[in-house]
Amino acid sequence: MAQKKYLQAKLTQFLREDRIQLWKPPYTDENKEVGSALKDLAKKYSDRLECSEHEVEKIIEEIRCKAVERGAGNENYKTTGMATIEVFLPARVRKDRKKLLETRLHITGRELRSKIAETYGFQENYIKIIINKKQLQLGKALEEQGVTHNVKAMVLELKQSEEDVRKDFQVQEEEQNKAEQKEKRIQRTKRGLEILAERAETVDPETMPYLEIANQTGRSIKIPPAERKALTLAMGYHEKGRAFLKRREYEMALPLLLDADRYFCECCEELLDTVDNYAVLQLDIVWCYFRLKQLECLDDAEKKLNLAQNCFKNCYGENHQRLVHIKGNCGKEKVLFLRLYLLQGIQNYHSGFGEEAREYLNKARQLFKELYIDPTKVHNLLQLGFTAQEARLGLRACEGNVDHAATHITNRREELDKIRREEKERRSARLENIKCLKKMGYPAHAAKKALHQAGGNLDAALKILLSNPSMWIGDFGPQTSSHGESPSQENIDQLVYMGFDTAKAEDALKVFRGNVQLAAQTLAHNGGSLPPDLQLAVGDSSMPSASPSDSASPSDSASPSESVSPSDSAGTSSASTDEDMEIDAVNEILEDIPEHEEDYLDSTLEEEEVIIAKYLSYVENKKAATKQN
């Protein structure tokens, strides 16, 4: 199959270079049938390629038929508005996996999915459609999603069956259940990642897990909130997709990887240059298409691979000097370059560039020889109490030296333990500061924002809050407007005892709904009066009446240690069920987040070894397909 694609790509090159239009005479007659000149063309190109004339003629005829079919589709689109979509079917469809489907572009994604399922014999709810490297949205019209005439659509089937139709109802039902479970897993993944992305680093990691973004040394990176959420979602989808890749569940992996790509695009370029995740994602997407045998459906494979190469260069530095400066070596990252060169070789081969393919494949083979690990050395490190993953990474970092690898792994363990302790202390201090501000009566989201602006300094954060009541006053409403009650005389007396004017004290208590501490702090900070914007709030019945405990940012989820009284809880089984489902969704994400921070660099390279050998044999033997007259 790969050799045929190479010949197709090569012949397409020749046809373009010679400006031959196969859909016109003398190659196609007036009845759209093959013309006599096609045999002469096949003879000419078979001599250039040094392969069978019959094989070349057969492939040129396939190209001609597709060109004629495409031309008819273009004419039909101009006259009727009926667009043609090139549908790429799953691998289980043994023959004719590429089909043409006519459709209107004003229909919804759901209608197109239904049409594809009905036309090609799939169960509608168990297929996904990928167009323009995005998952087709069922509720939107095709034209709203950028679907155009002659676009390519890839069908992913969630079922694991290798047969077209099963008559046995019981087996069919089991397969439907499997597909349904897979779809539910995808939805749980999305929900779990959204929950984790909304949790800021201000939650207590001992009781409520969250995702932390760290640099190449393992230290957390400070990122603006909006970009932090996008990057967290991007990296979360990527990790979940990688988990499916490891299990070779490519149909499940690809939609998640494409979602990750979408969220990465919301991050600024400067941020992407500091982490290598975006480059690794590009490799994983192209790899996924390749393993699904749908590489031709990815029009910009070359662009993605070039993007990965440039991203590695920006992140690691020219000749990896930045990486060596940070980590002391670049041995482990060479695994990524092996995958890059391998995919570049495959992509060039499928595009008909044999010499370029040979060059990249040889570079991949050379790196494989460098990165190959003697199993005996891994065993020796296992005997010392290290894991197989640590052994592989350590040996590659130390060029195969067992003693140096053992020292490297030990030092890295100690370094990470130190970083984790420091990060935990930093988070704990921040949590304590937030709790302190909340005890003073400030809403959690305002406390977090002020601490962020103050660089974690509690006193400075308090000054920011007192100087900028607009940050938090929206969380309070005047007590009199919502409940018809005045502040208690006891609270007024407390403020008067502190030296404040009675009328000013009463106004302040109205604004802060009886919170003596906030009223006193604000009056003291403003010379005994309320600031002008708060004076306007007195008696304004349009203000919201939320209490401090009611106002919470998305990251302020209740931790398991916090109790909820029966009167505050809905008390229904559905609420409990929803909470359990969210916990399950989060736990399912966490199960696939690798413990080792360099998990993405660990590979046995067994799969790559086989593919390198296979494609090198294609390149080396492409001239061996001599003429067979």
C-alpha positions in Angstrom: 0.0 0.0 0.0 2.8 2.5 0.9 4.7 1.6 -2.3 1.5 2.2 -4.3 1.0 5.6 -2.7 4.6 6.5 -3.5 4.0 5.7 -7.2 0.8 7.7 -7.2 2.6 10.7 -5.7 5.5 10.4 -8.1 3.2 10.1 -11.2 1.2 13.0 -10.0 4.4 15.0 -9.8 5.3 14.0 -13.4 1.8 14.9 -14.7 2.0 18.4 -13.1 5.5 19.0 -14.4 4.5 18.0 -17.9 1.2 19.9 -17.6 -0.8 16.9 -18.7 -4.6 17.2 -18.2 -5.8 13.6 -18.1 -9.5 14.6 -18.1 -9.1 16.1 -21.6 -8.3 14.5 -25.0 -6.3 12.6 -26.1 -6.3 10.9 -22.6 -10.1 11.0 -22.2 -12.6 10.9 -25.1 -15.9 12.6 -25.4 -17.6 9.7 -23.6 -15.3 10.1 -20.6 -13.6 6.8 -21.5 -9.8 6.3 -21.6 -8.1 7.5 -24.7 -5.4 5.8 -26.7 -2.6 8.2 -25.7 -2.7 6.9 -22.1 -0.7 3.8 -23.0 2.1 5.9 -24.5 2.2 8.1 -21.4 2.4 5.0 -19.2 5.3 3.7 -21.3 7.2 7.0 -20.9 6.7 7.2 -17.2 7.5 3.5 -16.5 10.9 4.0 -18.2 11.6 7.0 -15.9 10.5 5.1 -12.8 12.1 1.8 -13.9 9.0 -0.2 -12.9 6.2 -2.2 -14.5 4.4 -0.5 -17.4 1.2 -2.3 -16.6 1.4 -1.0 -13.0 2.0 2.5 -14.1 -0.8 2.4 -16.6 -3.2 1.1 -13.9 -2.3 3.9 -11.5 -2.5 6.6 -14.2 -6.0 5.3 -15.1 -7.0 5.6 -11.4 -5.8 9.2 -11.4 -7.6 9.9 -14.6 -10.9 8.5 -13.3 -10.7 10.6 -10.2 -9.9 13.7 -12.2 -13.0 13.1 -14.5 -15.1 12.4 -11.4 -13.9 15.6 -9.7 -14.5 17.6 -12.9 -18.1 16.3 -13.0 -18.6 17.2 -9.4 -17.3 20.7 -10.0 -19.8 21.2 -12.8 -22.6 19.8 -10.7 -21.7 22.2 -7.8 -21.7 25.2 -10.2 -25.1 24.3 -11.6 -27.0 22.8 -8.6 -25.0 23.9 -5.5 -24.6 20.2 -4.5 -21.1 20.0 -2.9 -18.9 16.9 -3.0 -17.2 15.6 0.1 -14.3 13.2 -0.1 -15.0 10.7 2.7 -12.2 8.6 4.1 -13.6 5.4 5.8 -12.0 3.5 8.7 -9.4 0.8 8.3 -11.8 -2.1 8.6 -13.2 -1.1 5.2 -10.8 -3.2 3.3 -11.3 -1.8 -0.2 -12.4 1.6 -1.7 -11.9 3.4 1.6 -12.1 6.8 -0.2 -15.6 7.7 -1.3 -17.3 10.7 -2.8 -20.5 12.0 -1.2 -22.8 14.7 -2.5 -24.5 17.0 0.0 -25.9 20.5 0.5 -23.8 22.7 2.7 -26.7 24.3 4.6 -27.4 21.0 6.4 -26.2 20.4 10.0 -23.3 18.3 11.1 -25.8 15.8 12.6 -27.5 15.4 9.2 -24.2 14.8 7.5 -23.3 12.2 10.1 -26.6 10.5 9.5 -26.1 10.5 5.8 -22.6 9.0 6.1 -23.8 6.4 8.5 -26.8 5.4 6.2 -24.7 5.5 3.0 -21.8 3.4 4.3 -23.4 1.1 6.8 -22.4 2.6 10.2 -24.3 3.1 13.4 -24.9 6.9 13.5 -24.2 7.4 17.2 -20.9 5.5 17.1 -19.0 7.5 14.5 -17.1 10.8 14.6 -16.4 13.0 11.6 -13.1 15.0 11.4 -13.1 17.8 8.8 -10.3 20.4 8.6 -8.6 18.8 11.6 -11.6 19.6 13.8 -14.4 17.4 15.1 -17.6 18.1 13.2 -20.1 20.0 15.4 -23.5 18.3 15.2 -25.7 21.3 15.9 -24.1 23.8 13.4 -24.6 24.0 9.6 -21.7 22.7 7.5 -21.0 26.1 5.9 -20.7 27.7 9.4 -18.0 25.2 10.2 -15.9 26.0 7.1 -17.0 22.9 5.2 -16.6 23.6 1.4 -16.9 21.7 -1.9 -14.2 19.0 -2.3 -13.3 19.0 1.4 -11.9 15.8 3.0 -13.8 14.1 5.8 -12.4 11.3 7.9 -14.7 8.9 9.7 -13.7 7.5 13.1 -15.6 4.5 14.3 -15.8 4.0 18.0 -16.7 0.3 17.7 -13.9 -2.2 17.9 -15.5 -4.7 15.4 -13.6 -5.8 12.4 -16.7 -7.1 10.5 -19.1 -5.0 8.5 -22.3 -6.5 9.8 -23.0 -8.9 12.7 -26.3 -10.8 12.6 -25.9 -12.1 16.1 -28.0 -9.7 18.2 -26.2 -10.4 21.4 -22.8 -9.6 20.0 -24.1 -6.5 18.3 -25.5 -5.3 21.5 -22.2 -5.8 23.3 -20.5 -3.8 20.6 -23.0 -1.0 21.0 -22.4 -1.0 24.7 -18.6 -0.7 24.1 -19.1 2.2 21.7 -21.5 3.9 24.1 -19.0 3.5 27.0 -16.3 5.0 24.8 -18.4 8.0 24.0 -19.2 8.4 27.7 -15.5 8.3 28.4 -14.9 11.1 26.0 -17.6 13.3 27.6 -16.3 12.5 31.1 -12.8 13.5 29.9 -14.0 16.8 28.7 -16.0 17.5 32.0 -13.0 16.4 34.2 -10.6 18.7 32.3 -12.9 21.6 32.6 -13.3 21.1 36.3 -9.5 20.8 36.8 -8.8 23.8 34.6 -11.1 26.0 36.6 -9.4 25.1 39.9 -6.7 27.7 40.7 -3.6 26.9 42.6 -5.3 28.3 45.6 -7.2 25.1 46.4 -5.7 22.7 49.0 -4.0 19.9 47.0 -4.2 17.6 50.0 -8.0 17.6 49.7 -8.7 18.8 46.2 -6.4 17.9 43.2 -5.7 20.4 40.5 -3.4 20.6 37.4 -0.2 22.6 37.8 1.9 23.8 34.9 5.6 23.5 35.4 8.7 24.3 33.4 11.4 21.8 32.3 13.0 21.8 35.7 9.7 21.0 37.5 8.9 24.4 38.9 5.5 26.0 38.4 5.1 28.8 35.9 3.2 32.0 36.6 0.7 32.5 33.8 -2.2 35.0 33.4 -5.5 33.4 34.4 -7.1 33.4 30.9 -4.1 31.8 29.3 -3.6 29.5 32.2 -7.0 28.0 31.7 -6.4 27.6 27.9 -3.0 26.0 28.5 -4.3 23.7 31.3 -7.1 22.5 29.0 -4.6 22.0 26.1 -2.2 20.1 28.2 -4.9 18.1 29.9 -6.5 17.0 26.5 -3.0 16.2 25.3 -2.2 14.0 28.2 -5.5 12.2 27.9 -4.9 11.7 24.2 -1.4 10.4 24.8 -2.9 7.9 27.3 -5.0 6.5 24.4 -2.0 6.6 22.1 -0.1 4.4 24.5 -2.9 1.9 24.4 -3.0 2.3 20.6 -6.6 3.4 20.7 -6.1 5.9 17.9 -9.8 6.5 17.2 -10.2 7.7 20.8 -6.9 9.6 20.8 -7.3 11.8 17.7 -10.4 13.9 18.8 -8.7 14.7 22.1 -5.4 15.6 20.4 -7.3 17.9 18.0 -9.1 19.6 21.0 -5.7 20.1 22.6 -4.4 21.8 19.4 -7.4 24.1 19.4 -6.7 25.2 23.0 -3.0 25.6 22.4 -3.9 28.1 19.6 -5.5 30.4 22.2 -2.1 30.8 23.9 0.4 33.4 22.9 3.5 32.4 20.9 5.9 33.6 23.7 4.3 31.1 26.0 4.5 28.2 23.5 8.2 28.9 23.0 8.9 28.2 26.7 7.4 24.7 26.6 7.9 21.8 24.2 4.4 20.5 24.6 3.0 22.1 21.5 5.8 20.6 19.3 5.2 17.1 20.8 1.4 17.5 20.2 2.1 18.1 16.5 4.1 14.9 16.3 1.4 13.0 18.1 -1.4 14.3 15.7 0.6 13.3 12.6 1.5 9.9 14.2 -2.2 9.3 15.0 -3.2 10.0 11.4 -0.4 7.7 10.2 -1.4 4.8 12.5 -5.0 5.2 11.4 -3.7 4.9 7.8 -5.2 8.2 6.9 -2.1 10.3 6.4 -3.4 11.6 3.1 -6.4 13.1 4.9 -4.0 15.4 6.8 -3.3 18.0 4.1 -0.8 19.9 6.3 1.2 17.1 7.7 4.4 18.7 6.4 3.4 22.1 7.9 2.8 20.4 11.3 6.1 18.7 11.2 7.9 21.9 10.3 6.0 23.6 13.1 7.2 21.0 15.5 10.8 21.4 14.3 10.7 25.2 14.7 9.1 24.9 18.1 11.8 22.5 19.3 14.4 25.0 18.1 12.8 27.9 19.9 12.3 25.9 23.1 15.6 24.0 23.2 17.8 26.6 21.4 20.1 26.2 18.4 21.9 22.8 18.7 20.0 22.2 22.0 22.3 24.6 24.0 19.4 26.0 26.0 18.2 22.5 26.9 21.8 21.5 27.9 22.0 24.6 30.1 18.8 23.8 31.9 19.1 20.0 32.2 22.7 19.3 31.7 22.1 17.0 28.7 19.8 16.4 25.7 19.9 12.6 25.4 16.3 12.0 26.5 14.9 14.6 24.1 16.5 12.9 21.1 13.6 10.4 21.2 11.4 13.3 20.0 13.7 14.0 17.1 13.8 10.4 16.1 10.0 10.5 15.9 10.2 13.8 14.0 12.7 12.5 11.4 10.7 9.2 11.0 7.5 11.1 10.3 9.3 13.5 7.9 10.6 10.4 6.1 7.2 8.8 5.8 5.5 12.1 4.7 8.1 12.6 2.0 7.8 9.0 0.8 4.0 9.3 0.6 4.5 12.6 -1.3 6.8 10.9 -3.9 10.1 12.4 -2.7 12.2 9.3 -2.5 15.6 10.9 -1.9 14.4 13.3 0.8 12.6 10.3 2.5 15.8 8.3 2.4 17.7 11.2 4.1 15.2 11.6 6.9 14.8 7.8 7.5 18.6 7.4 7.7 18.7 10.2 10.3 16.0 8.4 12.3 18.0 5.1 12.0 21.2 6.8 13.2 19.3 8.2 16.2 17.8 4.8 16.9 21.3 3.3 17.1 22.4 6.1 19.6 19.3 5.6 21.7 19.1 1.8 21.7 19.4 0.5 25.3 21.0 -2.7 26.3 18.4 -4.7 28.3 21.1 -5.9 30.7 21.8 -2.3 31.7 18.2 -1.7 32.4 18.1 -4.8 34.5 21.1 -3.6 36.5 19.4 -0.4 37.4 16.2 -2.3 38.3 18.3 -4.2 40.8 19.2 -0.9 42.4 15.5 -0.1 43.0 14.9 2.2 40.1 11.9 1.8 37.7 12.2 0.7 34.1 11.2 4.1 33.0 13.8 5.8 35.2 16.4 3.4 33.9 15.6 4.1 30.2 15.6 7.9 30.7 18.7 7.8 32.9 20.7 5.7 30.5 19.8 8.0 27.5 20.7 11.0 29.5 24.1 9.5 30.4 24.9 7.9 27.0 24.4 4.4 28.3 26.7 4.6 31.4 25.1 2.6 34.2 26.9 4.3 37.1 26.3 7.8 35.8 22.7 6.9 35.1 22.2 5.7 38.7 23.7 9.0 40.0 21.6 11.0 37.6 18.4 9.3 38.7 19.2 9.7 42.4 20.1 13.4 42.0 16.9 14.0 39.9 14.7 12.4 42.6 16.3 14.6 45.3 15.9 17.7 43.2 12.2 17.0 42.5 11.5 16.3 46.1 13.1 19.6 47.1 11.1 21.5 44.4 7.8 19.8 45.5 8.5 20.7 49.1 9.1 24.4 48.2 6.1 24.5 45.9 3.9 23.0 48.6 5.1 25.6 51.2 4.5 28.4 48.7 0.9 27.1 48.1 0.3 26.7 51.8 1.4 30.2 52.5 -0.9 31.6 49.8 -3.8 29.5 51.1 -3.3 30.9 54.6 -3.2 34.5 53.3 -6.5 33.9 51.4 -8.1 32.4 54.5 -6.9 35.4 56.5 -8.5 37.9 54.0 -11.7 35.8 53.9 -11.9 35.9 57.7 -11.7 39.7 57.4 -14.8 39.5 55.3 -13.4 39.8 51.8 -14.7 37.6 49.0 -12.3 34.8 47.9 -12.0 35.9 44.3 -11.0 39.5 45.4 -8.5 38.1 48.0 -6.8 36.0 45.3 -6.7 38.9 42.8 -5.2 41.3 45.4 -2.6 38.7 46.5 -1.7 38.2 42.9 -1.2 41.9 42.4 0.8 42.2 45.7 3.1 39.3 44.8 1.8 37.3 47.7 2.4 40.0 50.4 -0.6 40.0 52.8 -0.2 43.6 54.0 0.1 44.9 50.5 -2.9 42.9 49.4 -5.0 44.4 52.2 -4.0 47.9 51.2 -5.1 47.1 47.6 -8.4 45.8 48.8 -9.1 48.9 50.9 -8.0 51.3 48.2 -10.1 49.5 45.5 -13.5 48.6 46.9 -14.8 48.1 43.4 -12.9 44.8 43.4 -15.2 43.3 45.9 -18.1 45.6 46.8 -20.3 44.0 44.1 -20.6 41.0 46.5 -22.4 43.0 49.1 -25.8 44.6 49.0 -27.4 47.0 51.5 -29.2 45.0 54.2 -32.1 47.5 54.4 -33.0 47.1 50.7 -33.3 43.4 50.7 -34.6 42.5 54.2 -36.1 45.8 55.4 -33.9 45.7 58.6 -31.4 48.3 59.9 -28.0 47.5 61.3 -28.2 46.3 64.9 -27.6 48.9 67.6 -24.9 46.7 69.1 -22.8 46.9 65.8 -23.4 50.6 65.6 -22.2 51.0 69.2 -19.1 49.0 68.5 -18.1 51.4 65.6 -19.0 54.5 67.6 -16.8 53.1 70.5 -13.9 52.9 68.0 -14.4 56.7 67.4 -16.5 56.8 64.2 -19.5 59.0 63.7 -22.8 57.4 64.3 -24.4 58.2 60.9 -21.2 57.1 59.1 -21.0 53.9 61.1 -24.7 53.1 60.2 -24.1 53.8 56.5 -21.0 51.6 56.5 -22.8 48.7 58.2 -25.6 49.0 55.6 -23.1 48.7 52.8 -21.3 45.8 54.4 -24.5 44.1 55.6 -23.5 44.2 59.3 -19.9 43.2 58.9 -18.3 45.3 61.6 -14.7 44.3 60.7 -15.0 45.4 57.0 -16.9 48.6 58.0 -14.2 49.5 60.5 -11.3 48.8 58.1 -12.9 50.9 55.3 -13.8 53.8 57.5 -10.3 53.9 59.1 -8.6 53.7 55.7 -10.8 56.6 54.4 -10.5 59.0 57.3 -13.8 58.1 59.0 -16.0 58.2 55.9 -17.0 55.9 53.1 -15.3 56.5 49.8 -17.5 58.3 47.2 -18.4 55.1 45.2 -19.6 53.4 48.4 -21.6 56.4 49.5 -23.7 56.1 46.4 -24.4 52.5 47.3 -26.2 53.5 50.5 -29.9 53.1 49.9 -29.4 51.8 46.4 -31.9 49.0 46.1 -30.6 47.8 42.7 -27.4 46.3 44.2 -27.2 42.5 44.4 -27.7 41.0 47.8 -25.2 38.2 47.8 -23.3 37.5 50.9 -19.5 36.9 51.0 -20.0 33.1 51.3 -22.3 33.1 48.2 -19.7 34.8 45.9 -17.2 32.3 44.7 -15.1 32.1 41.5 -15.2 28.9 39.5 -12.1 27.7 41.3 -13.7 28.0 44.8 -15.2 24.5 44.8 -16.0 23.0 48.2 -13.3 20.6 49.4 -14.2 17.3 51.0 -13.1 18.6 54.4 -15.7 21.4 54.3 -19.1 20.5 55.9 -22.5 21.6 54.5 -25.5 21.8 56.8 -28.7 20.1 55.7 -30.4 23.5 55.4 -27.8 24.7 53.0 -27.8 21.6 50.9 -30.3 20.6 48.2 -30.5 17.3 49.9 -31.5 15.5 46.7 -30.1 12.3 45.4 -29.6 14.0 42.0 -27.3 16.6 43.5 -25.2 13.9 45.2 -25.1 11.9 41.9 -23.9 15.0 40.0 -21.2 15.5 42.5 -20.1 11.9 42.4 -20.0 12.1 38.6 -17.8 15.1 38.8 -15.4 13.3 41.2 -15.4 10.3 38.9 -14.6 12.5 35.9 -11.7 14.2 37.7 -10.3 10.9 39.0 -10.4 9.4 35.5 -8.3 12.3 34.2 -5.9 12.0 37.1 -5.4 8.3 36.4 -4.0 9.2 33.0 -1.7 12.0 34.2 1.7 10.3 34.4 3.6 10.5 37.7 6.9 11.0 36.0 7.3 14.5 34.5 9.3 13.1 31.6 6.9 10.4 30.7 6.5 11.8 27.2 10.3 11.2 26.6 10.2 7.6 27.5 9.8 5.0 24.7 11.1 1.6 24.1 11.3 2.5 20.4 10.2 -1.0 19.4 7.4 0.4 17.2 9.7 3.0 15.6 12.4 0.3 14.9 10.0 -1.8 12.8 8.6 1.2 10.9 12.1 2.6 10.1 13.1 -0.7 8.7 10.0 -1.1 6.7 10.1 2.3 5.0 13.8 2.1 4.4 13.2 -1.1 2.6 10.6 0.7 0.4 13.1 3.5 -0.4 16.1 1.2 -1.0 14.1 -1.3 -3.1 11.9 1.1 -5.1 14.1 0.5 -8.1 13.9 -3.2 -7.6 10.4 -3.2 -9.0 11.8 -3.6 -12.5 9.9 -3.9 -15.7 7.7 -6.9 -16.1 6.8 -7.1 -19.7 
